[in-house]
Amino acid sequence: MSEPETKRMTLSEHLEELRARVLKALLAVVVAFVVCFVWIDVIVQFLRAPLEPVMVEYGGKLIQIKPFSAFVAAMKVALFAGLVVSSPVIVYQIWAFVGAGLYRGERRTVKHYVLPGVFLFLAGAAMAYYFVLPFALRFLISFAADNMGAESMLDINSYLSLVAFGMFVFGLMFQLPLIMVFLMRIGVVEPDQFRRSRRFAVVGAFFFAMILTPPDVISQLALAGCLLVLYEGAILVGTRLAQPRREE
């Protein structure tokens, strides 16, 4: 094996690479945050869409409890939206940093993970927005109306934070199969090890779903189910990608 193939970065080079990647990612987030804050009215209208049909059916409205609640909500939403908008840059910087510490042969595989990483993040956010959140909101608001006789008056800060955070968490959790496939591709973990760890994966999926989603069964089952499906899919893909490595 040639010298360039085996050369790795020193610790100081790793730290310098990390600093540069973090600064680029932060710059992308700041720019995206400013743009999203300028267009906050459009973004808020988009985030309110899952709630509107439920409010029409069961009554209620969004309110501001404290004088600064709406402004704080706008800041949070602009931040989460900025993270989503800048996610291609963030994902690229993460994988570029990971690739910088690998051998040249391993480094060539990293570039193939950037676009799938962005796609999976957006797919997770879309699933939360279009499927999980509407069902969760309908369940929670209809339960209050039908069983407790209560009309929902939702604090705008709490609601927008819930929707934005839910989309971000789903997008983040959808990165799981990409990490698994990468580890199998470079030989850090073998597919059989993931197969033997299925029971721990089930427990872990429901644990993360419990602490990262709203306290309703629908959201928790949806996230846990998605994680388990992605886990099994990653094993299938990782097995095929690991085969050529084992035959070398």
DRENVEX-13375 format. One line per field, with one value per residue (C-alpha): residue number from 1; residue in one letter; x, y, z. Coordinates in Angstrom, 2 decimals. Layout:
# residues N
i = NUM/...
aa = a/...
u = X/...
v = Y/...
w = Z/...
//
This chain:
# residues 248
i = 1/2/3/4/5/6/7/8/9/10/11/12/13/14/15/16/17/18/19/20/21/22/23/24/25/26/27/28/29/30/31/32/33/34/35/36/37/38/39/40/41/42/43/44/45/46/47/48/49/50/51/52/53/54/55/56/57/58/59/60/61/62/63/64/65/66/67/68/69/70/71/72/73/74/75/76/77/78/79/80/81/82/83/84/85/86/87/88/89/90/91/92/93/94/95/96/97/98/99/100/101/102/103/104/105/106/107/108/109/110/111/112/113/114/115/116/117/118/119/120/121/122/123/124/125/126/127/128/129/130/131/132/133/134/135/136/137/138/139/140/141/142/143/144/145/146/147/148/149/150/151/152/153/154/155/156/157/158/159/160/161/162/163/164/165/166/167/168/169/170/171/172/173/174/175/176/177/178/179/180/181/182/183/184/185/186/187/188/189/190/191/192/193/194/195/196/197/198/199/200/201/202/203/204/205/206/207/208/209/210/211/212/213/214/215/216/217/218/219/220/221/222/223/224/225/226/227/228/229/230/231/232/233/234/235/236/237/238/239/240/241/242/243/244/245/246/247/248
aa = m/s/e/p/e/t/k/r/m/t/l/s/e/h/l/e/e/l/r/a/r/v/l/k/a/l/l/a/v/v/v/a/f/v/v/c/f/v/w/i/d/v/i/v/q/f/l/r/a/p/l/e/p/v/m/v/e/y/g/g/k/l/i/q/i/k/p/f/s/a/f/v/a/a/m/k/v/a/l/f/a/g/l/v/v/s/s/p/v/i/v/y/q/i/w/a/f/v/g/a/g/l/y/r/g/e/r/r/t/v/k/h/y/v/l/p/g/v/f/l/f/l/a/g/a/a/m/a/y/y/f/v/l/p/f/a/l/r/f/l/i/s/f/a/a/d/n/m/g/a/e/s/m/l/d/i/n/s/y/l/s/l/v/a/f/g/m/f/v/f/g/l/m/f/q/l/p/l/i/m/v/f/l/m/r/i/g/v/v/e/p/d/q/f/r/r/s/r/r/f/a/v/v/g/a/f/f/f/a/m/i/l/t/p/p/d/v/i/s/q/l/a/l/a/g/c/l/l/v/l/y/e/g/a/i/l/v/g/t/r/l/a/q/p/r/r/e/e
u = 0.00/1.45/2.31/-0.53/-2.96/-1.93/-1.35/-3.73/-4.17/-2.47/-4.46/-3.74/-4.80/-8.02/-8.77/-8.06/-10.28/-13.05/-12.82/-13.04/-16.01/-17.89/-17.37/-18.66/-21.70/-22.42/-22.10/-24.62/-27.01/-26.70/-27.38/-30.33/-31.64/-31.65/-33.42/-36.00/-36.65/-37.35/-39.89/-41.21/-44.85/-44.77/-43.04/-45.47/-48.43/-46.87/-46.39/-49.96/-51.42/-51.59/-53.55/-56.12/-58.45/-58.50/-59.30/-62.13/-63.63/-63.13/-62.78/-59.99/-57.25/-53.64/-53.02/-50.13/-49.92/-47.01/-46.16/-42.98/-44.31/-44.83/-41.41/-39.69/-41.65/-40.51/-36.88/-37.19/-38.98/-36.43/-33.64/-35.22/-36.12/-32.57/-31.25/-33.49/-32.56/-28.84/-29.00/-27.26/-24.28/-24.31/-24.51/-21.73/-19.46/-20.07/-19.27/-16.31/-14.87/-15.43/-13.79/-10.77/-9.73/-9.98/-7.69/-7.91/-9.83/-12.34/-12.48/-13.72/-16.86/-17.81/-18.95/-21.71/-23.33/-23.94/-26.98/-28.64/-28.06/-29.85/-32.65/-33.20/-33.24/-35.86/-37.82/-37.93/-39.07/-41.73/-43.05/-43.40/-45.19/-47.55/-48.33/-47.31/-48.16/-51.67/-52.64/-51.04/-52.74/-56.11/-55.77/-54.78/-57.29/-60.18/-59.44/-59.65/-62.88/-64.68/-63.60/-62.88/-65.21/-62.27/-61.67/-58.01/-56.35/-52.80/-49.88/-48.28/-44.78/-45.47/-47.23/-44.67/-41.82/-43.52/-43.96/-40.49/-38.76/-40.76/-39.71/-36.09/-36.03/-37.54/-35.02/-32.17/-33.33/-33.60/-29.79/-29.54/-29.45/-26.79/-24.50/-25.10/-24.41/-21.23/-19.92/-20.64/-19.07/-15.72/-15.72/-16.09/-19.26/-20.34/-23.98/-24.26/-23.49/-26.47/-28.64/-27.69/-28.50/-32.12/-33.57/-31.48/-32.55/-36.23/-35.71/-33.61/-36.16/-39.01/-36.81/-35.82/-39.39/-40.62/-38.25/-38.14/-41.81/-44.96/-46.57/-49.00/-48.97/-49.27/-46.08/-44.11/-45.20/-44.59/-41.01/-40.18/-41.67/-39.74/-36.49/-36.98/-37.84/-34.78/-32.67/-33.67/-33.27/-29.77/-28.81/-29.96/-28.11/-25.03/-24.82/-24.65/-22.08/-19.94/-19.76/-17.17/-14.99/-15.03/-14.08/-11.04
v = 0.00/3.37/6.13/8.49/5.62/4.96/8.53/9.79/13.24/14.20/15.30/18.99/18.58/16.88/19.79/22.35/20.43/20.26/24.00/24.82/22.49/23.80/27.42/26.71/24.89/27.70/30.32/28.42/28.20/31.93/32.92/30.52/31.81/35.42/34.49/32.39/35.16/37.60/35.13/34.05/34.82/32.35/29.68/30.10/29.77/26.57/25.18/26.09/24.07/20.70/22.38/24.29/21.36/20.16/23.63/23.99/20.69/20.98/24.71/26.57/28.92/29.88/32.51/34.46/33.95/36.31/39.54/38.02/34.51/35.17/36.75/33.86/31.43/33.28/33.02/29.30/28.60/30.62/28.60/25.22/26.30/27.57/24.17/22.49/24.91/24.63/20.85/20.11/22.18/20.71/17.13/17.76/19.28/16.33/13.72/15.76/15.84/12.09/11.44/13.58/11.11/8.00/6.25/7.39/4.29/4.81/8.53/7.92/6.29/9.27/11.48/8.97/9.61/13.36/13.37/10.36/12.11/15.26/13.20/11.17/14.31/15.94/12.67/12.43/16.05/15.52/12.40/14.27/17.19/15.33/12.16/12.09/15.62/15.81/12.47/13.40/16.82/15.35/12.69/15.13/17.87/15.49/13.67/16.95/17.92/14.56/13.20/16.30/18.85/21.22/23.64/23.91/27.31/26.63/28.89/29.82/29.43/25.89/24.81/26.12/24.75/21.35/21.22/22.54/20.31/17.27/17.77/18.27/15.15/12.96/14.29/13.61/10.10/9.24/9.51/6.19/3.88/5.99/5.73/1.99/1.42/3.49/1.53/-1.76/-0.55/0.31/-2.77/-1.16/-3.18/-6.34/-6.88/-9.94/-7.74/-5.54/-8.62/-9.95/-6.57/-6.42/-6.73/-3.76/-1.84/-2.38/-1.14/1.80/2.79/2.96/4.70/7.48/7.73/8.16/11.00/12.81/12.94/14.47/12.36/10.57/6.99/7.85/9.93/7.45/4.42/6.26/7.23/3.85/2.03/4.19/3.61/-0.16/-0.20/1.93/-0.35/-3.45/-1.63/-0.52/-4.12/-5.26/-2.47/-2.77/-6.52/-5.96/-3.19/-5.17/-8.18/-6.73/-5.69/-9.21/-10.67/-8.39
w = 0.00/-0.99/1.47/0.42/0.86/4.48/5.67/8.33/9.80/13.07/16.11/15.46/11.83/13.02/15.36/12.65/10.22/12.84/13.51/9.81/9.25/12.29/11.23/7.72/9.11/11.59/8.85/6.75/9.72/10.48/6.87/6.67/10.04/8.82/5.58/7.44/9.97/7.14/5.74/9.14/8.29/5.38/7.50/10.40/8.04/6.73/10.26/11.23/8.36/10.21/13.01/10.96/10.03/13.64/14.94/12.43/13.58/17.34/17.89/19.64/18.48/18.88/21.54/23.00/26.76/27.39/25.54/24.12/23.33/19.62/19.21/21.02/18.86/15.73/16.83/17.52/14.26/12.28/13.93/13.20/9.68/9.23/10.28/7.72/4.93/5.71/6.23/2.88/3.99/7.51/6.28/3.77/6.44/8.78/6.16/4.89/8.40/8.81/5.45/6.30/8.99/6.81/4.38/0.78/-0.26/2.55/1.85/-1.68/-0.31/1.88/-1.00/-1.76/1.63/1.35/-0.94/0.78/4.11/2.94/1.36/4.54/6.70/4.51/4.27/8.07/8.42/5.74/7.43/10.73/9.04/6.70/8.66/12.33/13.51/11.97/13.57/16.90/17.01/16.09/18.78/21.53/20.71/20.05/23.33/25.23/23.47/23.50/26.87/28.94/27.35/26.97/24.12/23.13/23.47/22.34/23.17/19.85/21.29/22.52/19.34/16.86/18.97/19.01/15.22/14.39/16.94/15.80/12.19/13.22/15.40/12.70/10.19/12.58/13.44/9.74/9.57/11.46/8.40/6.70/9.72/9.96/6.26/6.44/9.43/7.65/4.41/5.99/8.24/11.67/12.32/10.49/9.42/11.69/14.70/13.89/13.37/16.79/18.33/17.14/20.65/21.79/18.67/19.55/23.10/21.90/19.24/21.75/24.32/21.91/20.64/24.20/25.09/21.72/20.71/22.24/25.00/22.72/21.51/17.81/17.62/19.69/17.67/14.41/15.28/16.80/13.81/11.34/13.21/13.17/9.46/8.72/10.92/8.96/5.64/6.61/7.41/3.96/2.15/4.37/3.74/-0.02/0.28/2.71/0.40/-2.02/0.94/2.39/-0.99/-1.43
//
